[in-house]
Amino acid sequence: MSTGPSFFPTPALDHSFAGITAGTVAVCCVHPLDLLKIKFQVSTSPPPGNSNPLKQIYNSLTGIKRDSGWKGLYRGIGSNVAGNAAGWGLYFWLYTIIKGRLATDGSEKLTSGDYLLASAEASAITAVLTNPLWVVKVRMFTTRADAPDAYRSVAHGLTSIVRTEGVRGLYRGTSLGLFGVSSGALQFMAYEQMKNFAFYRKRRRIESKAECGGKSNATYTFVSAAAKLLALASTYPYQVIRSRLQNNATNHLYPNLRTCTRKTWQDEGYRGFYRGLGTNLIRVLLERAVTFVVYENVAWLLRTTAIRRQREK
């Protein structure tokens, strides 16, 4: 794959840095909604009726703030930032490298299958390497900071899990995380193809003039949101099961994947697999829009800075 100059030693590191920055900014923007989504997913109380989802979200967030203050709304943000920054940084680094290897003919034109394969491989590796951070995140989200068994930090959570459950405890829900690769792969295939379609003419201008304007942000937002909705619609139930498996407080109820799936169906029906979906839809739309806008703009800034630096030599 032909590439222009890079700010860091390799283009993959440019994309990794852009991914880390994007993941960090996005998490800080939507953390309270992520916290609420996990709480809804692991809840074993009867599913709510046909009440207004937005009202549920508002009442739940104000309830957390009333009981625990602003700190309660940002409980576990360290693990969330660490997981997302590491996940997005690692993902974009691997994704860029794999796409480059797939473009063996020296062209930047890849097929939908190439994008799907590159995304799936990068997602699978990222899912395995970052799973311990997600286990800590779920447990911090579902316990109060003043609870006797609460994790004080990411490092404390990781060491506590290894001490009490062994290394295997860090990888609870990994199989479901790998299943979630399909969601990420579908999202990025759709994102790349829609972005290529939307920016075909503009990309030709960028390649010739090495410039890009901020007017692209609206399109990045729309494309990323549409791609995520497409992926989320088909794979959400695995997230509920994964959260329940990783939640330490309900290990006795959901000791394994089979029991968790059967018990959720028996006790709650199909609605149990979609707990927190409304909250998650709002969260992912905001998070993915912020993530891709920040990612694309940081990547552009690094690229244009590298071009300008090269010209000044």
Sequence and secondary structure as in RCSB ss.txt:
>XXXX:A:sequence
MSTGPSFFPTPALDHSFAGITAGTVAVCCVHPLDLLKIKFQVSTSPPPGNSNPLKQIYNSLTGIKRDSGWKGLYR
GIGSNVAGNAAGWGLYFWLYTIIKGRLATDGSEKLTSGDYLLASAEASAITAVLTNPLWVVKVRMFTTRADAPDA
YRSVAHGLTSIVRTEGVRGLYRGTSLGLFGVSSGALQFMAYEQMKNFAFYRKRRRIESKAECGGKSNATYTFVSA
AAKLLALASTYPYQVIRSRLQNNATNHLYPNLRTCTRKTWQDEGYRGFYRGLGTNLIRVLLERAVTFVVYENVAW
LLRTTAIRRQREK
>XXXX:A:secstr
      SSSSHHHHHHHHHHHHHHHHHHHHHHHHHHHHHHHH  S    S  HHHHHHHHHHHHHHHHHHHHHTT
THHHHHHHHHHHHHHHHHHHHHHHHHH TTS S   HHHHHHHHHHHHHHHHHHHHHHHHHHHHHHTS TTSTT 
 SSHHHHHHHHHHHH GGGGGTTHHHHHHTHHHHHHHHHHHHHHHHHHTHHHHHHHHHH    GGGHHHHHHHHH
HHHHHHHHHHHHHHHHHHHHH GGGTTT  SHHHHHHHHHHHHGGGGGGTTHHHHHHHHHHHHHHHHHHHHHHHH
HHHHHHHHHHHH 
